[in-house]
Amino acid sequence: MVPGHRRPGKIADWRSLLPKELSTSVDDLEIIAGFKHLRNSALIRLTKDGATDYSGDPADDEAFFVRGTFTAKLTPEGFEVSELNRNSRR
């Protein structure tokens, strides 16, 4: 994955990317919590309609994550962590 790589999708689209054994045992709230954790760790940037950043306010979660699509974009910091993890598996 390259810095700035992005992928738009709905929660169901993101769930489909999980390994089969995880996709049936993880609910939407856990997926949202994962995105929020990665965002709060500065590893991804979350946007809606390509322009509106996720506010971080839990009151906005339903509108942001559940209604329509949102985009997760890998930050430079996220790319570094991804590369470190990939290299450690070699």
Secondary structure, 3 states (H helix, E strand, C coil): CCCCCEEEECHHHHHHCCCHHHHCCCCHHHHHHHHHHHHHCCCEEEEECCCEECCCCHHHHHHHHHCCCEEEEECHHHHHHHHHHHHHCC
